[in-house]
């Protein structure tokens, strides 16, 4: 994929007969991706494991500085710190927002030992305002070996994420169908 202007539109399409796997299409790039264990849902709920059927915007990106070189990015980019977390408790006032660990409510640690969050793109699902119970922490991140399902995110190979990141910008839209 040649360097160039940010992508305006990226499509993520479920594979027929395999609702947990998909194909991401960005310009001339067509690559496999993992989707949520619950498939794709227009009625996304917290804990259902589904990827939302929606058009999303990338907001910012994070990376593990201790697991490789800083990726190139057109999005705001910062390293993941030891205390970074993401609140997934619908009852908490910080639901679907970053928090500092340890945190009093249920949350996910961003600094994971399995390397899935070595590169993370924060997508704007259920933000401004966050609707309690509508789902949290919908990201684009590194896929497990074999593209096993996610908890609702889009997962790609680390190499593909590194190639996409410089071409994701404020005008990029990612449509999951």
TORMARGU-834308 format. One record per atom (N, C-alpha, C, O): residue in three letters; x negated, y negated, z. Coordinates in steps of 0.02 Angstrom, whole numbers, padded with zeros to 5 digits, always signed. Example, Ala and Ser with C-alpha at 12.3 -4.5 7.8 and 13.67 -1.06 7.14 Angstrom:
BEGIN
ALA-00660+00284+00390ALA-00615+00225+00390ALA-00660+00165+00390ALA-00712+00166+00423SER-00642+00112+00354SER-00684+00053+00357SER-00645-00002+00394SER-00670-00057+00402
! end
This chain:
BEGIN
UNK-00043+00058+00000UNK+00000+00000+00000UNK-00045-00062+00000UNK-00089-00069+00043UNK-00035-00104-00046UNK-00075-00164-00051UNK-00054-00215+00002UNK+00003-00216+00025UNK-00102-00255+00022UNK-00086-00310+00068UNK-00043-00360+00030UNK-00048-00367-00030UNK-00001-00394+00067UNK+00042-00443+00034UNK+00088-00477+00082UNK+00077-00475+00143UNK+00139-00507+00054UNK+00188-00543+00094UNK+00226-00494+00138UNK+00231-00434+00122UNK+00253-00518+00193UNK+00293-00474+00236UNK+00351-00443+00199UNK+00380-00473+00154UNK+00368-00382+00218UNK+00426-00349+00189UNK+00488-00386+00211UNK+00494-00406+00269UNK+00535-00395+00165UNK+00599-00425+00182UNK+00648-00372+00206UNK+00687-00383+00252UNK+00645-00314+00175UNK+00693-00262+00193UNK+00660-00193+00193UNK+00626-00174+00145UNK+00669-00157+00247UNK+00645-00089+00254UNK+00707-00046+00268UNK+00750-00064+00308UNK+00711+00011+00233UNK+00767+00056+00244UNK+00742+00119+00278UNK+00689+00145+00263UNK+00781+00144+00325UNK+00770+00208+00358UNK+00832+00250+00344UNK+00887+00233+00366UNK+00822+00305+00308UNK+00878+00346+00287UNK+00871+00416+00317UNK+00817+00446+00314UNK+00925+00441+00347UNK+00925+00509+00374UNK+00916+00559+00317UNK+00940+00549+00262UNK+00879+00612+00333UNK+00873+00666+00284UNK+00937+00707+00285UNK+00962+00724+00339UNK+00964+00724+00227UNK+01024+00766+00225UNK+01012+00833+00261UNK+00961+00866+00249UNK+01058+00852+00303UNK+01053+00915+00339UNK+01005+00914+00397UNK+00996+00965+00431UNK+00973+00858+00410UNK+00924+00852+00465UNK+00931+00784+00497UNK+00890+00740+00484UNK+00982+00773+00540UNK+00997+00706+00566UNK+00943+00676+00611UNK+00945+00616+00626UNK+00894+00716+00632UNK+00841+00691+00677UNK+00778+00670+00638UNK+00730+00646+00668UNK+00778+00680+00573UNK+00721+00661+00532UNK+00745+00614+00478UNK+00803+00615+00458UNK+00700+00573+00455UNK+00719+00525+00405UNK+00662+00507+00359UNK+00607+00536+00363UNK+00675+00460+00316UNK+00626+00433+00270UNK+00628+00357+00277UNK+00682+00327+00277UNK+00570+00326+00284UNK+00565+00254+00287UNK+00542+00230+00218UNK+00493+00257+00191UNK+00577+00181+00191UNK+00561+00154+00125UNK+00546+00080+00133UNK+00588+00041+00154UNK+00484+00061+00116UNK+00461-00009+00120UNK+00424-00025+00056UNK+00368-00002+00046UNK+00455-00064+00013UNK+00424-00076-00052UNK+00416-00010-00088UNK+00464+00028-00094UNK+00356+00006-00111UNK+00342+00069-00145UNK+00322+00125-00097UNK+00308+00180-00119UNK+00319+00111-00033UNK+00299+00160+00017UNK+00360+00201+00039UNK+00411+00173+00059UNK+00354+00266+00034UNK+00407+00312+00057UNK+00374+00363+00102UNK+00333+00402+00079UNK+00391+00361+00168UNK+00356+00404+00216UNK+00407+00437+00263UNK+00461+00411+00275UNK+00388+00496+00290UNK+00432+00529+00338UNK+00433+00492+00405UNK+00385+00458+00423UNK+00488+00500+00440UNK+00493+00471+00507UNK+00537+00516+00550UNK+00576+00556+00525UNK+00529+00508+00615UNK+00573+00543+00663UNK+00626+00493+00685UNK+00613+00433+00691UNK+00685+00520+00698UNK+00740+00480+00725UNK+00761+00510+00791UNK+00730+00557+00816UNK+00813+00482+00821UNK+00836+00505+00886UNK+00861+00576+00887UNK+00886+00602+00837UNK+00853+00609+00945UNK+00877+00678+00954UNK+00952+00682+00945UNK+00979+00736+00931UNK+00987+00626+00954UNK+01059+00622+00944UNK+01079+00600+00874UNK+01136+00582+00862UNK+01031+00600+00828UNK+01044+00577+00759UNK+01049+00502+00756UNK+01014+00467+00792UNK+01093+00477+00713UNK+01104+00405+00704UNK+01177+00392+00722UNK+01222+00428+00701UNK+01189+00340+00762UNK+01257+00326+00785UNK+01274+00251+00780UNK+01233+00208+00797UNK+01334+00238+00757UNK+01359+00169+00756UNK+01385+00149+00825UNK+01396+00090+00837UNK+01393+00198+00870UNK+01418+00185+00938UNK+01363+00201+00988UNK+01375+00238+01036UNK+01304+00175+00978UNK+01246+00188+01021UNK+01262+00174+01094UNK+01291+00122+01110UNK+01242+00220+01139UNK+01251+00213+01211UNK+01186+00232+01246UNK+01147+00272+01220UNK+01175+00204+01304UNK+01116+00221+01344UNK+01114+00296+01358UNK+01163+00324+01381UNK+01057+00327+01343UNK+01047+00398+01359UNK+01074+00447+01308UNK+01065+00507+01317UNK+01106+00423+01253UNK+01133+00470+01204UNK+01080+00498+01157UNK+01093+00546+01120UNK+01020+00469+01157UNK+00967+00494+01115UNK+00975+00477+01041UNK+00937+00501+01000UNK+01024+00435+01025UNK+01036+00418+00955UNK+00998+00355+00935UNK+00987+00310+00976UNK+00979+00353+00872UNK+00953+00291+00842UNK+01014+00251+00820UNK+01061+00280+00793UNK+01013+00186+00831UNK+01072+00146+00812UNK+01079+00139+00736UNK+01029+00125+00702UNK+01139+00147+00710UNK+01152+00130+00640UNK+01161+00054+00640UNK+01212+00027+00661UNK+01109+00020+00616UNK+01108-00052+00622UNK+01053-00082+00578UNK+01011-00046+00551UNK+01055-00147+00572UNK+01000-00184+00541UNK+00966-00221+00597UNK+00996-00261+00633UNK+00901-00209+00604UNK+00862-00235+00660UNK+00805-00280+00636UNK+00782-00274+00579UNK+00784-00324+00681UNK+00726-00367+00667UNK+00668-00347+00712UNK+00679-00331+00770UNK+00607-00347+00686UNK+00549-00337+00730UNK+00536-00402+00768UNK+00535-00456+00738UNK+00525-00398+00833UNK+00515-00457+00874UNK+00442-00468+00893UNK+00416-00524+00888UNK+00408-00415+00913UNK+00339-00419+00936UNK+00310-00349+00933UNK+00345-00300+00921UNK+00245-00344+00944UNK+00212-00279+00944UNK+00164-00274+01002UNK+00138-00324+01028UNK+00152-00212+01023UNK+00106-00196+01077UNK+00059-00141+01054UNK+00075-00103+01008UNK+00001-00137+01085UNK-00046-00084+01068UNK-00088-00066+01128UNK-00095-00106+01174UNK-00116-00006+01128UNK-00161+00018+01181UNK-00232-00001+01161UNK-00261+00031+01116UNK-00260-00051+01193UNK-00328-00073+01177UNK-00380-00019+01193UNK-00434-00018+01163UNK-00364+00025+01241UNK-00410+00078+01259UNK-00405+00139+01213UNK-00442+00188+01222UNK-00360+00137+01164UNK-00351+00193+01118UNK-00365+00174+01046UNK-00340+00207+01000UNK-00404+00124+01034UNK-00420+00107+00966UNK-00425+00032+00955UNK-00413-00008+01000UNK-00442+00017+00895UNK-00453-00052+00874UNK-00387-00091+00873UNK-00334-00062+00859UNK-00391-00155+00887UNK-00332-00199+00884UNK-00305-00197+00813UNK-00341-00212+00765UNK-00241-00180+00804UNK-00213-00178+00736UNK-00201-00249+00709UNK-00192-00296+00748UNK-00202-00256+00644UNK-00184-00319+00613UNK-00108-00325+00618UNK-00072-00276+00610UNK-00084-00385+00632UNK-00012-00395+00639UNK+00008-00466+00621UNK-00028-00513+00635UNK+00066-00472+00589UNK+00096-00537+00577UNK+00145-00555+00633UNK+00168-00611+00637UNK+00159-00507+00676UNK+00203-00517+00734UNK+00161-00538+00794UNK+00101-00524+00796UNK+00191-00570+00844UNK+00155-00579+00907UNK+00132-00510+00932UNK+00171-00463+00932UNK+00069-00505+00952UNK+00039-00441+00970UNK+00001-00447+01035UNK-00038-00495+01044UNK+00011-00399+01080UNK-00028-00400+01142UNK-00042-00329+01166UNK-00004-00283+01151UNK-00096-00321+01202UNK-00112-00254+01229UNK-00063-00234+01284UNK-00037-00276+01320UNK-00052-00169+01289UNK-00010-00142+01343UNK-00053-00137+01405UNK-00107-00107+01404UNK-00028-00166+01459UNK-00064-00167+01523UNK-00039-00110+01567UNK+00015-00082+01556UNK-00077-00095+01617UNK-00062-00040+01664UNK+00007-00046+01695UNK+00041+00004+01706UNK+00028-00107+01710UNK+00092-00118+01746UNK+00151-00133+01700UNK+00204-00151+01725UNK+00143-00126+01635UNK+00198-00141+01588UNK+00251-00086+01589UNK+00235-00027+01582UNK+00313-00107+01596UNK+00369-00060+01594UNK+00427-00091+01555UNK+00423-00149+01535UNK+00480-00052+01545UNK+00539-00076+01509UNK+00600-00050+01547UNK+00608+00011+01555UNK+00642-00094+01570UNK+00700-00075+01611UNK+00754-00042+01569UNK+00775-00068+01518UNK+00776+00019+01592UNK+00830+00054+01556UNK+00890+00067+01601UNK+00932+00110+01586UNK+00895+00029+01655UNK+00952+00035+01701UNK+01006-00016+01683UNK+00996-00076+01693UNK+01064+00007+01658UNK+01117-00040+01638UNK+01141-00084+01696UNK+01169-00138+01684UNK+01133-00062+01758UNK+01156-00101+01815UNK+01107-00157+01835UNK+01125-00200+01875UNK+01048-00156+01809UNK+00997-00204+01829UNK+01000-00268+01787UNK+01016-00265+01727UNK+00986-00324+01818UNK+00988-00388+01781UNK+00935-00393+01727UNK+00941-00434+01681UNK+00882-00351+01730UNK+00830-00351+01679UNK+00839-00294+01629UNK+00791-00274+01596UNK+00899-00268+01623UNK+00913-00214+01576UNK+00889-00231+01506UNK+00901-00286+01481UNK+00854-00183+01475UNK+00827-00190+01407UNK+00778-00248+01400UNK+00778-00284+01350UNK+00738-00257+01452UNK+00686-00308+01451UNK+00622-00281+01481UNK+00624-00233+01520UNK+00566-00311+01464UNK+00503-00290+01495UNK+00503-00308+01569UNK+00530-00359+01590UNK+00472-00265+01609UNK+00465-00275+01682UNK+00395-00255+01703UNK+00360-00220+01666UNK+00375-00276+01763UNK+00311-00256+01792UNK+00322-00196+01838UNK+00368-00196+01879UNK+00280-00146+01831UNK+00284-00086+01873UNK+00243-00095+01936UNK+00193-00132+01934UNK+00261-00065+01992UNK+00322-00026+02001UNK+00383-00073+02001UNK+00378-00132+02020UNK+00439-00045+01980UNK+00501-00085+01975UNK+00556-00049+02013UNK+00558+00013+02013UNK+00601-00086+02044UNK+00652-00057+02088UNK+00705-00016+02051UNK+00734+00030+02081UNK+00718-00031+01989UNK+00769+00005+01950UNK+00735+00053+01901UNK+00674+00051+01892UNK+00774+00095+01870UNK+00748+00143+01821UNK+00715+00105+01763UNK+00742+00057+01736UNK+00656+00129+01745UNK+00621+00098+01689UNK+00571+00147+01659UNK+00555+00199+01689UNK+00548+00130+01601UNK+00501+00171+01564UNK+00433+00138+01567UNK+00427+00077+01560UNK+00380+00177+01579UNK+00312+00151+01578UNK+00290+00144+01505UNK+00299+00190+01465UNK+00263+00086+01488UNK+00240+00075+01419UNK+00171+00106+01407UNK+00154+00121+01350UNK+00133+00115+01459UNK+00067+00144+01453UNK+00074+00220+01462UNK+00066+00245+01518UNK+00088+00255+01408UNK+00103+00326+01410UNK+00041+00368+01398UNK-00003+00349+01360UNK+00037+00427+01430UNK-00020+00471+01418UNK-00016+00509+01353UNK-00067+00536+01330UNK+00043+00512+01321UNK+00051+00553+01260UNK+00035+00515+01196UNK+00042+00544+01142UNK+00014+00453+01200UNK-00008+00412+01143UNK+00049+00389+01097UNK+00035+00358+01046UNK+00112+00403+01115UNK+00167+00381+01072UNK+00172+00305+01069UNK+00196+00278+01020UNK+00149+00272+01121UNK+00152+00200+01122UNK+00084+00168+01111UNK+00070+00113+01135UNK+00040+00202+01074UNK-00024+00171+01056UNK-00011+00109+01013UNK-00049+00060+01016UNK+00041+00111+00972UNK+00065+00053+00934UNK+00141+00054+00940UNK+00173+00104+00926UNK+00169-00002+00960UNK+00241-00008+00971UNK+00266-00073+00941UNK+00238-00126+00952UNK+00319-00068+00901UNK+00353-00128+00876UNK+00420-00133+00912UNK+00461-00087+00908UNK+00430-00187+00947UNK+00492-00201+00983UNK+00544-00225+00933UNK+00535-00275+00899UNK+00600-00188+00930UNK+00655-00206+00885UNK+00711-00239+00924UNK+00718-00228+00984UNK+00751-00280+00891UNK+00799-00322+00927UNK+00865-00288+00943UNK+00916-00322+00947UNK+00866-00222+00952UNK+00928-00188+00970UNK+00952-00210+01039UNK+00914-00210+01087UNK+01016-00228+01043UNK+01049-00245+01106UNK+01013-00299+01146UNK+00998-00291+01205UNK+01001-00354+01114UNK+00968-00410+01146UNK+01010-00472+01135UNK+01049-00476+01088UNK+01003-00520+01177UNK+01032-00587+01172UNK+01106-00586+01153UNK+01121-00605+01096UNK+01150-00567+01194UNK+01138-00540+01262UNK+01134-00464+01259UNK+01160-00432+01214UNK+01102-00436+01309UNK+01100-00363+01317UNK+01167-00341+01346UNK+01188-00365+01399UNK+01200-00296+01312UNK+01264-00270+01335UNK+01249-00207+01376UNK+01219-00160+01351UNK+01270-00207+01439UNK+01255-00151+01484UNK+01280-00085+01455UNK+01338-00078+01435UNK+01234-00037+01452UNK+01251+00030+01429UNK+01248+00040+01353UNK+01262+00095+01329UNK+01231-00012+01316UNK+01231-00006+01243UNK+01165+00021+01215UNK+01158+00030+01155UNK+01116+00034+01258UNK+01052+00062+01237UNK+00995+00014+01247UNK+01002-00047+01240UNK+00937+00042+01264UNK+00879+00001+01278UNK+00816+00032+01248UNK+00815+00091+01229UNK+00764-00009+01243UNK+00698+00013+01222UNK+00700+00048+01154UNK+00672+00102+01146UNK+00732+00016+01106UNK+00731+00043+01037UNK+00671+00012+01002UNK+00669-00048+00988UNK+00623+00055+00989UNK+00559+00034+00961UNK+00544+00072+00896UNK+00578+00120+00879UNK+00493+00049+00862UNK+00460+00087+00809UNK+00392+00104+00840UNK+00355+00059+00860UNK+00376+00169+00845UNK+00315+00189+00879UNK+00285+00251+00846UNK+00310+00275+00795UNK+00230+00275+00874UNK+00194+00333+00846UNK+00235+00397+00856UNK+00265+00407+00909UNK+00237+00439+00805UNK+00275+00501+00807UNK+00237+00557+00842UNK+00175+00558+00843UNK+00275+00602+00872UNK+00246+00664+00899UNK+00223+00707+00840UNK+00248+00699+00785UNK+00176+00753+00852UNK+00158+00799+00799UNK+00220+00836+00774UNK+00262+00858+00813UNK+00225+00843+00708UNK+00283+00877+00679UNK+00345+00833+00674UNK+00398+00856+00656UNK+00338+00769+00691UNK+00394+00721+00689UNK+00454+00746+00729UNK+00510+00746+00705UNK+00440+00768+00790UNK+00493+00789+00835UNK+00537+00728+00851UNK+00513+00672+00847UNK+00601+00739+00870UNK+00646+00683+00882UNK+00624+00637+00938UNK+00587+00656+00983UNK+00649+00576+00934UNK+00637+00524+00985UNK+00697+00519+01031UNK+00744+00559+01025UNK+00696+00471+01076UNK+00753+00457+01119UNK+00799+00405+01088UNK+00845+00380+01121UNK+00787+00387+01025UNK+00828+00338+00990UNK+00787+00290+00947UNK+00815+00248+00911UNK+00722+00297+00950UNK+00677+00253+00912UNK+00664+00280+00842UNK+00688+00334+00824UNK+00626+00242+00804UNK+00599+00264+00740UNK+00525+00279+00753UNK+00490+00237+00780UNK+00502+00339+00735UNK+00432+00357+00746UNK+00398+00374+00681UNK+00425+00410+00639UNK+00338+00348+00673UNK+00298+00356+00612UNK+00228+00379+00631UNK+00209+00376+00690UNK+00190+00401+00582UNK+00120+00417+00597UNK+00084+00353+00616UNK+00103+00298+00595UNK+00032+00359+00657UNK-00007+00300+00678UNK-00037+00264+00617UNK-00039+00203+00616UNK-00059+00302+00567UNK-00088+00272+00507UNK-00037+00229+00470UNK-00053+00175+00447UNK+00024+00254+00464UNK+00077+00216+00430UNK+00095+00153+00471UNK+00104+00100+00442UNK+00099+00160+00536UNK+00113+00100+00578UNK+00060+00047+00568UNK+00076-00012+00562UNK-00003+00067+00566UNK-00057+00019+00555UNK-00051-00014+00487UNK-00069-00073+00479UNK-00027+00022+00437UNK-00018-00007+00370UNK+00042-00054+00367UNK+00040-00105+00333UNK+00096-00038+00404UNK+00156-00079+00403UNK+00150-00143+00443UNK+00174-00196+00423UNK+00117-00138+00500UNK+00117-00193+00549UNK+00097-00262+00519UNK+00130-00311+00537UNK+00047-00266+00476UNK+00031-00333+00449UNK+00085-00362+00404UNK+00086-00422+00391UNK+00132-00319+00381UNK+00184-00342+00335UNK+00253-00346+00367UNK+00303-00353+00332UNK+00255-00341+00434UNK+00317-00352+00471UNK+00317-00423+00496UNK+00270-00444+00530UNK+00369-00460+00482UNK+00373-00529+00504UNK+00443-00547+00527UNK+00488-00505+00529UNK+00451-00610+00543UNK+00516-00635+00569UNK+00572-00625+00518UNK+00630-00618+00537UNK+00556-00625+00454UNK+00608-00617+00403UNK+00622-00543+00385UNK+00667-00530+00345UNK+00583-00496+00412UNK+00592-00425+00398UNK+00656-00399+00430UNK+00671-00415+00488UNK+00694-00359+00393UNK+00752-00325+00419UNK+00743-00250+00408UNK+00722-00228+00354UNK+00757-00211+00459UNK+00750-00138+00456UNK+00820-00109+00464UNK+00851-00115+00516UNK+00845-00078+00411UNK+00912-00049+00413UNK+00908+00026+00421UNK+00877+00061+00381UNK+00941+00051+00474UNK+00944+00122+00487UNK+01014+00146+00467UNK+01064+00120+00490UNK+01016+00197+00422UNK+01080+00224+00399UNK+01082+00300+00408UNK+01132+00331+00391
! end
